[in-house]
Amino acid sequence: MASTAKKVLRRKKIHLRIRKRIAGTVVRPRFNVFRSNKHLYAQLINDETGHTLVAASSKENGIAEQQISKVEQSKLVGQLLAKKAIEASIESVIFDRGGYLYHGRVKALAEGAREGGLKF
């Protein structure tokens, strides 16, 4: 196995271990994170029905075109997601870091969402 395949497999195993304990509902959806090399994606998911309630990414609103670091882009994505969630009358979420370590872009996303008004 290549080293990248090992890293992906390790992250997936960690994510499954987290998902055993975390499930989103209509009242308190799961705040899921996916981090690619270029972009960051975040969703609020109702696991009872399997539907995405709100989503945001660094591709939206010209966030990626701005001349700022990916960590700063992540913070803007968190604030955008929080704004959309509050418009959809969602205030409280369960944070699912997706198997990623809680630092860097994932931490900035969470802090941006908290600044935007989400509680978790």
GUNUZA-844622 format. One line per field, with one value per residue: residue number from 1; x, y, z of N, C-alpha, C, O, CB in turn; residue in three letters. Coordinates in Angstrom, 3 decimals, decimal comma. Glycine has a CB too. Layout:
N
k <- (NUM  ...) $
n_c1 <- (X  ...) $
n_c2 <- (Y  ...) $
n_c3 <- (Z  ...) $
ca_c1 <- (X  ...) $
ca_c2 <- (Y  ...) $
ca_c3 <- (Z  ...) $
c_c1 <- (X  ...) $
c_c2 <- (Y  ...) $
c_c3 <- (Z  ...) $
o_c1 <- (X  ...) $
o_c2 <- (Y  ...) $
o_c3 <- (Z  ...) $
cb_c1 <- (X  ...) $
cb_c2 <- (Y  ...) $
cb_c3 <- (Z  ...) $
r <- (ALA  ...) $
# end
This chain:
120
k <- (1  2  3  4  5  6  7  8  9  10  11  12  13  14  15  16  17  18  19  20  21  22  23  24  25  26  27  28  29  30  31  32  33  34  35  36  37  38  39  40  41  42  43  44  45  46  47  48  49  50  51  52  53  54  55  56  57  58  59  60  61  62  63  64  65  66  67  68  69  70  71  72  73  74  75  76  77  78  79  80  81  82  83  84  85  86  87  88  89  90  91  92  93  94  95  96  97  98  99  100  101  102  103  104  105  106  107  108  109  110  111  112  113  114  115  116  117  118  119  120) $
n_c1 <- (0,827  0,478  1,823  -0,008  -2,421  -2,435  -2,654  -5,179  -6,773  -6,267  -7,416  -10,090  -10,715  -10,488  -12,532  -14,787  -14,733  -15,323  -17,867  -19,397  -20,280  -21,468  -24,336  -26,471  -29,431  -32,690  -33,069  -30,498  -28,166  -25,468  -22,302  -20,384  -17,078  -15,040  -11,880  -9,987  -7,003  -7,028  -9,481  -12,128  -14,872  -18,059  -20,832  -24,164  -25,814  -28,669  -28,871  -30,908  -32,665  -30,863  -30,287  -28,779  -28,800  -27,758  -25,074  -21,670  -18,780  -15,309  -15,339  -17,458  -18,938  -16,642  -14,533  -12,237  -10,836  -9,821  -6,876  -5,762  -4,682  -5,225  -6,140  -7,348  -9,326  -10,820  -11,912  -13,656  -15,415  -16,577  -17,943  -19,720  -21,211  -22,395  -23,995  -25,819  -26,962  -28,235  -30,125  -31,672  -32,811  -31,231  -29,373  -27,779  -25,283  -23,617  -20,263  -18,346  -15,322  -14,393  -12,313  -10,021  -7,252  -7,767  -6,804  -5,280  -6,799  -9,246  -9,740  -9,891  -12,179  -14,134  -13,911  -14,682  -17,348  -18,372  -18,032  -19,864  -22,227  -23,079  -23,624  -21,673) $
n_c2 <- (-1,187  2,233  5,165  7,289  5,962  4,474  6,517  7,553  5,310  5,020  7,429  7,000  4,796  5,967  7,837  6,161  5,067  7,321  7,862  5,809  6,700  9,144  10,736  12,548  14,554  15,993  18,155  18,493  18,461  16,629  18,014  17,784  17,378  17,692  17,558  18,492  18,637  21,171  22,432  22,955  21,361  21,502  20,159  20,029  17,398  15,327  12,394  10,590  10,613  10,772  13,061  16,034  19,051  21,664  23,124  24,098  25,401  26,003  26,788  28,418  31,695  33,026  32,517  30,943  32,320  34,526  36,122  34,689  32,605  28,999  28,299  30,650  30,784  28,589  29,449  31,403  29,756  28,341  30,441  31,105  28,724  28,709  30,970  30,183  28,006  29,206  30,689  28,578  27,904  26,413  25,903  24,441  21,944  18,758  18,185  16,684  15,697  14,181  12,305  13,711  15,458  17,725  20,502  23,294  23,703  22,421  23,117  25,914  26,089  25,172  27,162  29,412  28,741  28,744  31,455  32,449  31,760  29,147  26,440  24,099) $
n_c3 <- (0,000  -0,754  0,847  1,039  0,749  3,076  4,955  4,363  4,893  7,649  8,601  7,880  9,518  12,053  11,785  11,582  14,130  15,640  14,632  15,683  18,089  17,623  16,362  14,270  14,659  13,874  15,557  16,639  14,509  12,857  12,486  9,934  8,572  5,717  4,358  1,707  -0,354  -1,546  -0,897  1,582  3,038  4,560  6,314  7,620  8,942  9,082  10,550  10,992  8,833  6,804  5,372  4,078  5,702  5,706  3,881  3,238  1,581  0,725  -1,844  -2,306  -2,669  -3,549  -1,805  -2,114  -4,062  -2,828  -1,612  0,725  3,482  3,715  6,224  7,120  5,165  5,950  8,354  7,402  5,988  8,103  9,379  7,334  7,136  9,674  9,498  7,474  8,827  11,023  9,668  8,828  11,175  13,009  15,833  17,575  17,358  16,691  16,695  14,212  13,475  11,423  11,460  11,195  12,702  15,410  14,701  13,011  9,891  10,474  13,128  12,826  11,249  13,062  15,053  13,574  13,045  15,625  16,250  14,462  15,675  16,204  18,485  20,132) $
ca_c1 <- (0,000  1,205  1,698  -1,245  -3,524  -2,409  -3,161  -6,629  -7,357  -6,177  -8,415  -11,416  -10,912  -10,741  -13,853  -15,781  -14,716  -16,051  -19,270  -20,122  -20,848  -22,081  -25,404  -27,198  -30,891  -33,234  -32,839  -29,059  -27,534  -24,031  -21,493  -19,362  -15,991  -14,167  -10,762  -9,158  -5,769  -7,289  -10,716  -12,712  -16,316  -18,733  -22,256  -24,973  -26,498  -29,634  -28,585  -32,134  -33,190  -29,750  -30,330  -27,947  -29,668  -27,033  -23,707  -20,833  -17,433  -14,414  -15,590  -18,587  -18,801  -15,307  -13,601  -10,981  -10,130  -9,184  -5,451  -5,566  -4,265  -6,304  -6,679  -8,275  -10,468  -11,605  -12,670  -14,757  -16,380  -17,300  -18,876  -20,763  -22,079  -23,167  -25,021  -26,850  -27,637  -29,128  -31,254  -32,491  -33,204  -30,403  -28,458  -26,906  -24,833  -22,619  -19,113  -17,711  -14,106  -14,154  -11,070  -8,880  -6,822  -8,410  -5,888  -5,180  -8,014  -10,432  -9,939  -10,324  -13,569  -14,959  -13,910  -15,500  -18,749  -18,733  -18,157  -21,087  -23,394  -23,411  -23,215  -21,263) $
ca_c2 <- (0,000  3,503  5,877  8,066  5,030  4,150  7,668  7,621  4,189  5,359  8,460  6,376  3,982  6,899  8,419  5,153  4,963  8,497  7,773  4,855  7,418  10,406  10,687  13,804  14,534  17,238  19,205  18,689  17,718  16,362  18,984  16,952  18,103  17,004  18,426  18,033  19,423  22,552  23,000  22,436  21,219  21,262  19,887  19,672  16,202  14,626  10,983  9,796  10,508  10,747  14,266  17,188  20,187  22,876  22,823  25,225  24,992  27,107  27,155  29,344  33,140  33,501  32,380  30,363  33,290  35,538  35,869  34,423  31,222  28,012  28,349  31,787  30,379  27,662  30,253  32,006  28,681  28,113  31,546  30,969  27,609  29,138  31,907  29,378  27,183  30,054  30,987  27,363  27,759  25,410  26,623  23,520  20,851  17,830  18,332  15,448  16,157  13,342  11,556  14,628  16,009  19,006  21,634  23,841  24,090  21,885  23,963  27,228  25,923  25,101  28,473  30,288  28,378  29,242  32,915  32,705  31,563  27,746  25,940  22,681) $
ca_c3 <- (0,000  -0,765  2,122  1,063  0,978  4,498  5,695  4,140  5,631  9,069  8,873  7,785  10,718  13,152  11,558  11,951  15,594  16,127  14,215  16,522  19,227  17,210  15,366  14,203  14,618  13,322  16,550  16,793  13,423  12,905  11,749  9,311  7,922  4,773  4,008  0,595  -0,397  -1,939  -0,368  2,812  2,901  5,841  6,174  8,780  8,456  9,915  10,326  11,070  7,466  5,860  4,537  4,402  5,972  5,299  3,458  2,837  1,202  0,392  -3,238  -2,353  -2,427  -3,881  -0,682  -2,597  -4,901  -1,993  -1,371  2,153  3,722  3,804  7,582  7,144  4,352  6,759  9,312  6,648  5,693  9,354  9,582  6,311  7,530  10,839  9,006  6,795  9,825  11,812  8,782  8,819  12,583  13,689  16,716  18,287  16,505  17,217  15,811  13,739  12,807  10,266  11,562  11,120  13,978  15,705  14,657  11,665  9,175  11,153  14,303  12,348  10,821  14,273  15,696  12,735  13,259  16,967  16,152  13,725  16,523  16,467  19,797  20,194) $
c_c1 <- (0,871  0,960  0,422  -2,443  -3,583  -2,983  -4,677  -7,330  -7,354  -7,250  -9,818  -11,720  -11,215  -12,142  -14,959  -15,872  -15,474  -17,540  -20,069  -20,858  -21,642  -23,161  -26,176  -28,692  -31,368  -32,922  -31,360  -28,325  -26,027  -23,314  -20,294  -18,356  -15,311  -13,128  -10,014  -7,896  -6,022  -8,451  -11,143  -14,228  -16,908  -20,226  -22,888  -25,915  -27,453  -29,464  -29,825  -32,723  -32,087  -29,700  -29,360  -28,867  -29,045  -25,629  -22,984  -19,465  -16,604  -14,564  -16,670  -18,160  -17,394  -14,302  -12,241  -10,168  -9,424  -7,744  -5,185  -5,194  -5,482  -6,924  -7,679  -9,509  -11,402  -12,471  -13,867  -15,830  -17,214  -18,324  -20,022  -21,739  -22,963  -24,292  -26,161  -27,650  -28,625  -30,333  -32,212  -32,960  -32,520  -29,385  -27,420  -26,561  -23,893  -21,459  -18,493  -16,504  -13,679  -12,865  -9,830  -8,507  -7,458  -7,334  -5,866  -6,519  -9,285  -10,758  -10,443  -11,780  -14,502  -15,033  -14,755  -16,979  -19,231  -18,919  -19,440  -22,350  -23,790  -22,886  -22,882  -20,087) $
c_c2 <- (1,250  4,242  6,716  7,173  4,630  5,289  7,775  6,522  4,466  6,383  7,875  5,523  4,865  7,482  7,427  4,988  6,139  8,353  6,742  5,579  8,656  10,148  11,990  13,600  15,842  18,394  19,541  17,883  17,549  17,339  18,220  17,806  17,183  17,990  17,806  18,889  20,890  23,189  22,325  22,437  20,917  21,092  19,689  18,571  15,668  13,141  10,101  9,577  10,435  11,952  15,329  18,390  21,482  22,451  24,109  24,692  26,215  27,521  28,234  30,789  33,666  33,409  31,894  31,365  34,370  35,147  35,741  32,952  30,299  27,979  29,497  31,494  29,478  28,405  30,903  30,970  28,380  29,199  31,482  29,858  27,999  30,083  31,152  28,547  28,007  30,471  29,792  26,984  26,574  26,162  25,715  22,338  19,927  17,851  16,977  15,868  15,259  12,554  12,416  15,085  17,382  20,084  22,147  24,224  23,605  22,740  25,345  27,186  25,929  26,460  29,469  30,014  28,861  30,753  33,292  32,426  30,122  27,322  24,447  22,532) $
c_c3 <- (0,000  0,549  2,186  1,310  2,446  5,328  5,573  4,929  7,128  9,450  8,837  9,020  11,921  13,018  11,933  13,462  16,221  15,846  15,003  17,631  18,840  16,157  15,426  14,138  13,982  14,264  16,659  15,716  13,627  11,975  11,190  8,547  6,919  4,297  2,841  0,585  -0,695  -1,170  0,936  2,639  4,275  5,573  7,534  8,310  9,513  9,624  10,412  9,676  6,422  4,948  5,036  4,552  5,464  4,887  3,078  2,457  0,864  -1,068  -3,356  -2,119  -2,673  -2,756  -1,171  -3,416  -4,086  -1,711  0,123  2,324  3,822  5,196  7,694  6,295  5,157  7,764  8,629  6,300  6,937  9,619  8,588  6,672  8,710  10,416  8,337  7,797  10,638  10,978  8,704  10,225  13,276  14,522  17,360  17,380  17,284  16,238  15,505  12,912  11,659  10,292  11,454  12,523  14,166  15,830  13,223  11,092  9,867  12,378  13,900  11,889  12,032  14,964  14,907  12,934  14,635  16,955  15,420  14,505  16,765  17,823  19,680  21,116) $
o_c1 <- (1,891  -0,004  -0,175  -3,382  -4,670  -3,713  -5,371  -8,358  -8,338  -7,914  -10,651  -12,849  -12,097  -12,861  -15,958  -16,958  -16,181  -18,377  -21,300  -21,924  -22,414  -22,930  -26,499  -29,168  -30,560  -32,555  -30,989  -27,906  -25,406  -23,682  -19,300  -18,716  -15,033  -13,444  -9,463  -7,741  -5,328  -8,392  -10,609  -14,798  -16,326  -20,808  -22,240  -26,715  -27,102  -29,870  -29,793  -33,219  -32,345  -29,130  -29,150  -29,628  -29,731  -25,058  -23,605  -19,038  -17,127  -13,968  -16,782  -17,157  -16,993  -13,316  -11,207  -8,942  -8,532  -7,433  -4,485  -5,374  -6,613  -8,106  -8,741  -10,615  -12,624  -13,622  -14,960  -17,021  -18,426  -19,446  -21,167  -22,951  -24,145  -25,409  -27,331  -28,863  -29,735  -31,439  -33,418  -33,449  -33,151  -28,617  -26,309  -27,438  -23,437  -21,651  -18,155  -16,648  -12,690  -12,366  -8,713  -9,346  -7,663  -7,002  -6,386  -7,286  -10,299  -11,922  -11,327  -12,530  -15,531  -16,105  -15,467  -17,781  -20,360  -19,848  -20,041  -23,439  -24,765  -21,832  -23,686  -19,589) $
o_c2 <- (1,301  3,962  6,849  7,569  4,465  5,056  8,051  6,766  4,178  6,242  8,217  5,523  4,548  7,611  7,816  4,793  5,968  8,673  6,788  5,144  9,168  9,432  12,479  12,589  16,689  19,483  20,710  16,753  18,226  17,472  18,028  18,820  16,024  19,107  16,712  19,773  21,762  24,371  21,290  23,410  20,166  21,776  19,241  18,775  15,566  12,673  8,963  8,493  10,075  11,879  15,499  18,713  22,306  21,530  25,083  23,650  27,322  28,513  28,888  31,061  34,657  34,145  32,370  31,271  35,050  33,962  36,561  32,152  30,755  27,666  29,336  31,900  29,590  28,037  30,955  31,280  28,185  28,912  31,767  30,023  27,657  29,995  31,434  28,392  27,551  30,597  29,970  25,876  25,833  26,966  26,154  21,791  20,258  17,562  16,216  16,339  15,552  12,168  11,922  15,096  18,115  20,519  21,490  24,966  24,303  23,047  25,895  28,136  26,604  26,867  30,281  30,946  29,328  31,274  34,326  32,803  29,882  27,784  23,647  21,422) $
o_c3 <- (0,688  1,262  3,254  2,000  3,000  6,291  6,552  5,561  7,810  10,477  9,676  9,513  12,720  14,008  12,538  14,008  17,215  16,691  14,997  18,068  19,650  15,182  16,509  13,620  13,600  13,821  16,758  15,969  14,446  10,808  11,889  7,950  7,228  3,886  2,968  1,428  -0,172  -0,832  1,335  2,146  5,058  4,731  8,479  7,397  10,688  8,560  9,944  9,370  5,274  3,859  6,237  3,640  4,860  5,470  2,651  2,954  0,734  -1,485  -4,393  -1,460  -2,062  -2,746  -0,704  -3,463  -4,593  -1,586  0,717  1,406  3,989  5,338  8,295  6,651  5,057  7,997  9,195  6,317  6,837  10,037  8,939  6,533  8,743  10,925  8,592  7,651  10,911  11,505  8,534  10,442  14,030  13,994  17,659  16,711  18,378  15,057  16,412  11,784  10,987  9,236  11,602  13,424  13,199  16,933  12,321  11,705  9,850  12,632  14,557  12,112  12,030  15,413  15,498  12,988  14,778  17,572  15,710  14,070  17,478  18,263  19,200  21,307) $
cb_c1 <- (-0,941  0,774  2,914  -1,424  -3,374  -0,982  -2,502  -6,962  -6,593  -4,774  -8,295  -11,508  -9,672  -9,682  -14,003  -15,443  -13,256  -15,507  -19,344  -19,165  -19,759  -21,008  -26,347  -26,747  -31,501  -34,768  -33,380  -28,587  -27,795  -23,720  -21,037  -20,005  -14,969  -14,966  -9,814  -9,927  -4,831  -7,575  -11,826  -12,277  -16,678  -18,474  -22,491  -25,765  -25,482  -31,115  -27,567  -33,167  -34,092  -29,821  -31,746  -26,851  -29,957  -26,989  -23,706  -20,723  -17,467  -12,967  -15,999  -19,625  -19,203  -15,386  -14,164  -11,266  -11,100  -9,957  -4,583  -6,853  -3,418  -5,783  -5,539  -7,576  -9,994  -10,690  -11,769  -14,224  -15,645  -16,332  -18,155  -20,138  -21,239  -22,251  -24,405  -26,205  -26,616  -28,380  -30,748  -31,704  -34,710  -29,699  -29,237  -27,573  -24,130  -23,203  -18,071  -18,715  -12,990  -14,171  -11,031  -9,202  -5,273  -9,264  -4,445  -4,516  -7,971  -10,210  -8,634  -9,420  -13,737  -14,400  -12,477  -15,134  -18,933  -17,654  -16,932  -21,096  -24,526  -22,841  -24,338  -20,910) $
cb_c2 <- (-0,002  4,380  6,772  8,829  3,781  3,838  8,954  7,496  2,891  5,905  9,605  5,513  3,116  8,029  8,851  3,814  4,922  9,784  7,443  3,814  7,811  11,378  9,470  14,597  14,346  17,122  18,778  18,268  18,416  14,882  20,201  15,926  18,635  16,408  18,647  18,122  18,857  22,610  22,881  23,287  20,099  22,437  18,659  20,922  15,121  15,111  10,509  10,486  11,686  9,517  14,835  17,441  20,290  23,953  21,833  26,288  24,017  26,719  25,921  28,946  33,459  34,891  31,410  29,122  33,938  35,728  36,998  34,775  31,129  26,627  28,514  33,068  29,658  26,682  31,328  32,660  27,390  28,032  32,884  30,692  26,370  29,824  32,920  28,451  26,524  31,299  31,359  26,203  27,598  24,432  27,332  23,031  21,402  16,367  19,262  14,546  16,257  14,163  10,514  15,852  16,099  18,918  21,234  22,861  23,552  20,400  24,089  27,709  24,614  24,045  28,996  30,115  26,847  28,857  33,520  31,902  32,262  26,838  26,180  22,134) $
cb_c3 <- (1,204  -1,975  2,344  -0,242  0,089  4,948  5,195  2,632  5,333  9,403  7,863  6,515  10,993  13,174  10,088  11,303  16,120  15,473  12,750  17,115  20,159  16,659  15,601  13,019  16,056  13,093  17,916  18,222  12,106  12,505  12,670  8,374  8,965  3,575  5,224  -0,783  -1,430  -3,416  -1,399  4,063  1,876  6,855  5,295  9,369  8,062  9,642  11,318  11,983  7,164  5,035  4,501  3,304  7,468  6,463  2,271  3,972  0,012  0,680  -4,038  -1,324  -1,015  -4,328  0,377  -3,434  -5,862  -0,675  -1,975  2,981  5,011  3,437  8,625  6,640  3,075  7,482  9,951  5,367  5,206  10,515  9,462  4,938  7,887  11,873  8,014  5,744  10,750  12,334  7,369  8,206  12,679  12,666  17,789  19,598  15,243  17,404  16,437  12,892  13,798  9,074  10,513  10,214  14,054  17,012  15,149  10,761  7,764  11,569  15,100  11,200  10,018  15,244  15,842  11,265  13,133  17,999  15,429  12,497  15,940  15,371  20,864  18,795) $
r <- (MET  ALA  SER  THR  ALA  LYS  LYS  VAL  LEU  ARG  ARG  LYS  LYS  ILE  HIS  LEU  ARG  ILE  ARG  LYS  ARG  ILE  ALA  GLY  THR  VAL  VAL  ARG  PRO  ARG  PHE  ASN  VAL  PHE  ARG  SER  ASN  LYS  HIS  LEU  TYR  ALA  GLN  LEU  ILE  ASN  ASP  GLU  THR  GLY  HIS  THR  LEU  VAL  ALA  ALA  SER  SER  LYS  GLU  ASN  GLY  ILE  ALA  GLU  GLN  GLN  ILE  SER  LYS  VAL  GLU  GLN  SER  LYS  LEU  VAL  GLY  GLN  LEU  LEU  ALA  LYS  LYS  ALA  ILE  GLU  ALA  SER  ILE  GLU  SER  VAL  ILE  PHE  ASP  ARG  GLY  GLY  TYR  LEU  TYR  HIS  GLY  ARG  VAL  LYS  ALA  LEU  ALA  GLU  GLY  ALA  ARG  GLU  GLY  GLY  LEU  LYS  PHE) $
# end
